Amino acid sequence: MRRRTSGHTSKDTSRRISIRTAVSAGLVVVTLAATAAAATAQGTASAPSPHAQRTQQVEYFTGSTAHPRHTTVPASKPVSPSDRAAIAADGDVTSIVQNGPVGSKLDVVFVGDGYTAAQQEDFHADVRAKWAKISAVEPYASYAGLFNVWAVDAVSNESGVSGDPTQDVVRDTALDSAFFCEGTERLLCVDTGKVESYASKAPAADLVVMLGNSTKYGGAGYNDISSQAGYDGIATASSDNDRSDQIAVHETGHSLGKLADEYDYGQSGTYTGPEPTEANITTLSADQMTAQRQKWYRWMGQESPDGGAVGAFEGGGYYQYGLNRPTENSIMRTLGREFNLPGREAMIAGFYRYATVLNSPVATDRAVARKARLRVTVPASAQVKWYVDGRERKAARGRSTVVVRALGVPADGRGHTVTAKATDRTAAVRDPALHKLLSGSLSWRVAPR
């Protein structure tokens, strides 16, 4: 692994997009499932005094194969006028992966810290490498075409991250990221207000990751950082540690999959509350789920990618007793594992909340000629069907590219319509209600001449 103290001195302006004003659209970013139940499980005190310092709950990771933990840290202060002015003058946006227009794809935004002006190309390289590792994990790997990825530059005065390698190391960086947060070495904290300001420069954001310029293992997941801005959280990870990508994957289990943590704190008591809303924890036994057709009953007994068969394993949602999880040890319990079958299904549903199954580079708001070539993109598990004036052209079924006249559109001087429809037939989704998200269509009006 490398630590950079110098880098390129020029920027590849042909790859950059200058964004002068922040996009005001709401951002949906990494959300933790840690709620008041987690606080109760850890025996934390009652509500603080209104004069007490505001705090934020974070999830952190002491090791690449250890269960995560939760703690509270001081909340970031509002961004000062001088910092806002500096951020307004900074923050070039670079497209790293472009699979389609904003609005039809799930947009991931990386913001870097500890990268000097001469190191921004290093930051872009780190984003590419980190995204390659994240998108190699299922179900990301099968749905890589649903994502756009953006990098937002945050120029730091010094290279590296505070707390690396030791607690006494302090560096002047744009986002104030630091290990040893609140005395916990692997907890990589950041000024969330500054991250929000930089992330809002991207054309859109559905996930936000702060990438710290470091080889040190660590990261964090922030919860409920700014409800007014529409943000739910931020994930942090070190750039050059080959295990830190798992932190980001785990956090997206919360934000995209709406999954609960499947670990407990040990000796954390028995859960006695209502049935949780998350898809991967339940108060029900395997027999009860099957009899009542609840939660992951459709997957019961099936071999899961994270090992073993799906069942009901006691412990999860921070409680040692009273809550069951689908498998012994998925990534929502321990880093380095796979999503289990119910978790994978939930993640795919999360992808489709932001992205559409069917896209095309050919605009649908203007007429196309009979000689025009239409091209669509779909996941590998989706099937495309083509229609002319509502009637399917079965000979074109499964094709991603067609010529309009080859579909048999009449040359009669009348207007006709060509439609492409696609349905993702993945075996990883069994819930009929989710199949509504897995279909889409596009239509083009054919010019009379």
C-alpha positions in Angstrom: 0.0 0.0 0.0 1.2 3.5 -0.8 1.2 6.8 1.2 1.5 9.8 -1.1 3.2 13.0 -0.1 3.4 14.3 -3.7 1.6 13.8 -6.9 0.6 15.4 -10.2 0.7 19.1 -10.5 -1.8 19.5 -13.3 -5.5 18.6 -13.6 -7.1 16.7 -16.4 -9.7 19.4 -17.2 -11.2 17.3 -19.9 -12.5 14.9 -17.3 -13.8 17.5 -14.9 -17.2 19.0 -14.5 -17.3 22.4 -12.9 -20.2 22.8 -10.5 -20.5 26.3 -9.2 -23.6 26.0 -7.1 -24.7 23.2 -4.8 -27.5 21.0 -6.1 -30.4 21.5 -3.7 -32.0 18.0 -4.3 -32.3 15.9 -1.2 -29.5 13.3 -0.8 -30.1 9.9 0.5 -26.9 8.5 2.1 -25.6 5.9 4.4 -28.1 5.2 7.2 -27.4 3.2 10.3 -30.0 1.0 11.9 -28.7 1.9 15.4 -31.7 3.4 17.2 -32.8 3.9 20.8 -32.8 0.1 21.0 -29.1 0.1 20.6 -28.7 2.7 23.3 -30.9 0.6 25.6 -28.9 -2.5 24.9 -25.7 -0.7 25.9 -27.2 0.7 29.0 -26.7 4.3 28.1 -28.1 7.1 30.2 -31.4 8.9 29.8 -31.9 12.0 27.6 -29.2 14.6 28.1 -29.7 18.1 29.4 -30.7 20.6 26.8 -27.5 22.5 27.6 -25.3 19.4 26.9 -23.2 19.2 23.8 -24.9 17.7 20.9 -23.7 14.3 20.0 -23.9 11.9 17.0 -24.1 8.1 17.1 -21.6 6.3 15.0 -20.9 2.7 14.1 -17.2 1.7 14.0 -15.1 -1.3 13.3 -12.2 -2.4 15.5 -11.0 -5.1 13.0 -11.8 -6.5 9.6 -13.4 -9.7 11.1 -14.8 -8.3 14.3 -18.4 -7.3 15.1 -18.9 -3.6 14.7 -19.7 -1.4 17.8 -21.6 1.8 18.4 -20.6 4.9 20.3 -21.4 8.6 20.5 -19.1 11.4 19.4 -19.5 15.2 19.5 -21.7 16.5 16.6 -19.9 18.7 14.1 -20.5 22.4 14.5 -22.2 24.4 11.7 -19.8 25.3 8.8 -18.4 28.7 9.4 -18.8 31.5 6.8 -15.1 31.4 6.1 -15.2 27.7 5.5 -18.3 28.0 3.3 -16.4 30.5 1.2 -13.4 28.2 0.9 -15.7 25.2 0.0 -17.5 27.3 -2.6 -14.2 28.0 -4.3 -13.1 24.4 -4.1 -14.8 21.1 -4.9 -14.4 20.2 -8.6 -16.5 17.3 -9.6 -15.2 14.4 -11.7 -17.3 11.6 -13.3 -15.7 8.3 -12.4 -18.4 5.9 -13.7 -21.1 7.1 -16.0 -23.8 4.5 -16.8 -26.7 6.8 -17.6 -28.5 10.1 -16.8 -28.9 11.3 -13.2 -32.3 10.2 -12.0 -32.2 6.8 -13.7 -29.1 5.6 -11.9 -28.0 5.2 -8.3 -25.4 8.0 -7.8 -22.5 7.4 -5.4 -20.4 10.4 -4.3 -16.9 10.1 -2.9 -15.3 13.1 -1.1 -11.6 12.9 -0.3 -9.7 14.2 2.7 -6.0 14.5 3.2 -5.2 15.0 -0.5 -3.3 18.1 -1.4 -3.9 20.1 -4.7 -1.1 18.0 -6.3 -2.8 14.8 -5.2 -6.3 15.1 -6.6 -5.5 12.6 -9.4 -4.3 10.2 -6.7 -7.7 10.7 -5.1 -9.5 9.9 -8.3 -7.4 6.7 -8.7 -8.3 5.7 -5.1 -12.0 6.2 -5.8 -11.7 4.0 -8.9 -9.9 1.3 -6.9 -12.3 1.5 -3.9 -15.4 1.4 -6.1 -13.9 -1.6 -8.0 -13.7 -3.5 -4.7 -17.2 -2.4 -3.5 -18.8 -3.3 -6.9 -17.1 -6.7 -6.8 -19.4 -7.7 -3.9 -22.7 -9.3 -4.7 -25.3 -8.1 -5.5 -23.3 -5.0 -6.6 -21.4 -7.1 -9.1 -24.5 -8.2 -10.9 -25.9 -4.7 -11.0 -22.8 -2.6 -11.6 -24.6 -0.9 -14.6 -27.1 0.7 -12.3 -24.6 3.0 -10.7 -23.0 6.4 -11.5 -19.9 7.3 -9.4 -18.7 10.9 -8.8 -15.5 12.2 -7.1 -15.7 15.6 -5.4 -12.3 17.2 -4.7 -11.6 18.7 -1.3 -8.1 20.2 -1.3 -6.2 19.8 1.9 -3.1 21.8 3.0 -1.4 18.7 4.2 -1.3 15.1 3.0 -2.7 12.3 5.2 -5.1 12.0 8.0 -4.8 13.0 11.7 -4.1 10.1 14.1 -2.1 8.2 11.5 0.0 6.4 12.6 -0.3 7.6 16.2 -2.7 9.7 18.2 -0.4 12.7 18.5 -0.2 13.2 14.7 -2.3 16.2 13.6 -2.7 17.2 9.9 -4.4 20.3 8.4 -7.0 18.8 6.1 -10.1 20.0 4.4 -12.6 17.8 6.3 -10.7 17.4 9.6 -10.8 13.6 9.4 -9.0 11.8 12.3 -8.4 8.4 13.7 -8.4 7.9 17.5 -11.8 9.7 17.6 -12.9 9.9 21.2 -9.9 7.6 22.0 -10.9 4.8 19.7 -8.0 4.1 17.3 -10.0 2.7 14.4 -12.8 5.2 14.6 -12.3 7.6 11.6 -14.3 10.7 12.4 -14.9 13.6 10.1 -16.5 17.1 10.0 -19.9 16.0 8.6 -21.0 19.5 7.9 -18.1 20.0 5.6 -18.7 16.7 3.9 -22.3 17.6 3.3 -21.2 20.9 1.7 -18.8 19.2 -0.6 -21.1 16.3 -1.5 -23.9 18.7 -2.5 -21.7 19.9 -5.4 -22.2 16.6 -7.2 -25.1 16.5 -9.7 -26.9 14.0 -7.5 -26.1 11.7 -4.6 -27.8 8.6 -3.2 -24.7 7.4 -1.2 -21.9 9.4 0.2 -18.5 8.1 1.2 -15.6 10.1 2.7 -12.3 8.6 1.7 -9.4 9.5 3.9 -5.9 9.4 2.4 -4.4 6.7 4.6 -3.3 3.1 4.7 -4.5 2.6 8.3 -7.5 0.4 8.8 -10.6 2.2 10.0 -13.8 3.9 9.2 -17.2 4.9 10.6 -20.9 5.2 9.8 -22.8 8.3 10.9 -26.4 8.3 11.8 -28.9 11.1 11.3 -26.4 13.8 10.6 -28.6 16.5 9.1 -32.3 16.0 8.8 -32.8 19.5 7.4 -30.5 18.8 4.4 -32.2 15.5 3.8 -29.1 13.5 4.7 -29.3 10.3 6.8 -25.6 9.6 7.2 -22.1 9.3 5.9 -19.7 6.4 5.7 -15.9 7.0 6.2 -13.1 4.7 5.1 -9.4 4.8 4.6 -8.3 4.9 0.9 -5.3 2.6 0.8 -6.4 -0.2 3.2 -7.5 -3.2 1.3 -10.1 -4.1 3.9 -11.8 -0.8 4.5 -14.1 -1.2 1.5 -16.0 -3.7 3.6 -17.0 -0.9 5.9 -18.7 1.0 3.1 -20.5 -2.2 1.9 -21.8 -2.9 5.4 -23.1 0.7 5.7 -24.9 0.4 2.4 -26.7 -2.5 3.9 -28.3 0.0 6.2 -29.0 2.8 3.7 -29.9 0.8 0.6 -31.1 -2.5 2.0 -32.7 -0.9 5.1 -31.2 -3.9 6.9 -30.6 -4.1 10.7 -27.3 -5.0 12.2 -27.3 -8.8 12.9 -24.8 -8.7 15.8 -25.4 -8.3 19.6 -23.4 -6.8 22.3 -23.2 -9.9 24.4 -25.0 -9.9 27.8 -27.2 -7.3 26.3 -30.5 -8.7 27.6 -33.6 -9.9 25.9 -35.6 -7.9 23.3 -39.3 -7.5 24.3 -40.4 -4.9 21.9 -42.6 -5.1 18.8 -41.8 -6.9 15.6 -38.9 -4.9 13.9 -39.5 -3.3 10.5 -36.2 -4.4 9.1 -36.3 -7.4 6.7 -33.5 -9.4 8.4 -34.4 -9.5 12.1 -37.5 -10.9 13.7 -39.1 -12.0 16.9 -40.5 -15.0 15.1 -39.1 -18.6 15.0 -38.5 -20.4 11.7 -41.7 -22.4 12.2 -43.7 -19.2 13.0 -42.4 -17.4 9.9 -43.3 -20.3 7.7 -46.8 -20.7 9.2 -47.5 -17.0 9.1 -45.7 -16.3 5.8 -43.7 -13.6 7.3 -40.2 -12.0 6.8 -37.8 -14.4 5.0 -40.0 -17.5 5.0 -39.6 -17.8 1.2 -35.8 -18.4 1.7 -36.2 -20.9 4.6 -33.8 -23.8 4.2 -32.1 -22.5 1.1 -28.3 -22.4 1.0 -27.1 -18.9 1.5 -24.0 -17.2 0.0 -22.6 -16.4 3.4 -22.6 -20.1 4.4 -25.2 -22.5 5.7 -28.9 -22.7 5.2 -31.3 -19.9 6.0 -33.1 -20.4 9.3 -33.6 -18.4 12.5 -30.5 -17.8 14.5 -30.9 -16.1 17.9 -29.1 -12.8 18.4 -29.2 -9.6 16.4 -30.3 -6.0 16.5 -27.9 -5.5 19.4 -29.8 -8.0 21.6 -28.4 -11.4 22.6 -31.9 -12.9 23.0 -35.4 -12.3 21.7 -34.4 -11.4 18.1 -33.5 -13.9 15.3 -31.4 -13.3 12.2 -31.5 -15.4 8.9 -28.0 -16.9 9.0 -25.1 -17.5 11.3 -22.7 -14.8 10.0 -23.5 -12.4 7.2 -21.8 -9.1 6.4 -24.4 -7.4 8.6 -22.9 -9.3 11.5 -19.2 -9.5 10.6 -17.2 -7.7 7.9 -15.6 -9.8 5.2 -18.7 -11.9 4.8 -21.4 -12.0 2.1 -24.9 -10.7 2.2 -27.3 -13.5 3.1 -30.2 -14.3 0.8 -32.8 -12.1 2.5 -30.1 -9.3 2.7 -29.2 -9.7 -1.0 -32.9 -9.4 -2.0 -33.3 -6.3 0.2 -30.2 -4.7 -1.5 -31.5 -5.3 -5.0 -34.8 -3.7 -3.9 -32.7 -0.8 -2.6 -30.9 -0.4 -5.9 -34.2 -0.2 -7.8 -35.5 2.5 -5.5 -33.1 4.8 -7.2 -32.2 3.2 -10.6 -34.4 2.0 -13.4 -34.1 -1.5 -15.0 -34.2 -0.1 -18.6 -32.1 2.8 -20.0 -31.2 4.1 -23.4 -28.8 6.8 -24.8 -31.5 7.5 -27.5 -33.8 10.4 -26.3 -37.4 9.5 -26.0 -38.7 13.1 -26.2 -38.2 13.5 -30.0 -39.2 11.4 -33.0 -36.8 8.9 -34.5 -36.4 7.9 -38.1 -37.2 4.5 -39.5 -33.5 4.0 -40.2 -32.6 4.9 -36.6 -30.8 2.4 -34.3 -32.3 2.1 -30.8 -30.1 0.8 -28.0 -31.0 -0.1 -24.5 -29.1 -1.3 -21.4 -30.4 -3.7 -18.8 -28.9 -5.9 -16.1 -27.8 -9.4 -17.3 -30.8 -10.9 -15.5 -33.3 -8.8 -17.4 -35.1 -9.6 -20.6 -36.0 -7.0 -23.2 -39.1 -7.2 -25.4 -39.8 -4.9 -28.4 -43.3 -3.7 -29.4 -44.6 -1.7 -32.4 -47.9 0.0 -31.7 -48.5 -2.3 -28.7 -47.8 -5.6 -30.5 -44.7 -7.5 -29.6 -42.1 -8.3 -32.3 -41.0 -11.7 -30.9 -38.1 -12.0 -33.3 -36.4 -9.1 -31.5 -36.9 -10.5 -28.0 -33.7 -10.3 -25.9 -31.9 -7.9 -28.2 -30.4 -4.8 -26.7 -30.0 -3.0 -30.1 -32.6 -2.9 -33.0 -33.1 -0.9 -36.2 -36.6 0.7 -36.3 -37.5 -0.4 -39.8 -36.2 -4.0 -39.0 -39.0 -4.2 -36.4 -41.5 -4.0 -39.3 -42.6 -0.4 -38.7 -44.7 0.4 -41.8 -43.5 3.1 -44.2 -47.0 4.4 -44.7 -46.5 8.0 -43.7 -48.3 7.6 -40.4 -46.9 8.0 -36.9 -46.0 4.8 -35.1 -44.6 4.0 -31.7 -41.8 1.6 -30.8 -41.6 0.5 -27.2 -39.0 -1.5 -25.3 -40.0 -3.3 -22.1 -37.8 -5.1 -19.6 -38.2 -7.2 -16.5 -35.4 -8.3 -14.3 -36.0 -12.0 -13.7 -33.3 -12.5 -11.1 -33.7 -15.5 -8.9 -32.3 -13.4 -6.0 -35.8 -11.7 -5.5 -38.7 -13.8 -4.4 -41.1 -11.2 -2.9 -43.8 -10.5 -5.5 -44.3 -7.0 -4.1 -40.7 -6.2 -5.1 -41.1 -7.3 -8.7 -43.0 -4.0 -9.4 -39.6 -2.3 -9.0 -38.0 -4.7 -11.4 -39.8 -3.7 -14.6 -39.7 -0.7 -16.9 -40.4 0.6 -20.4 -39.3 3.2 -22.9 -41.2 4.4 -26.0 -40.1 6.3 -29.1 -42.4 8.0 -31.6 -41.4 7.2 -35.2 -41.3 10.1 -37.6 -43.9 9.7 -40.5 -41.0 10.1 -43.0 
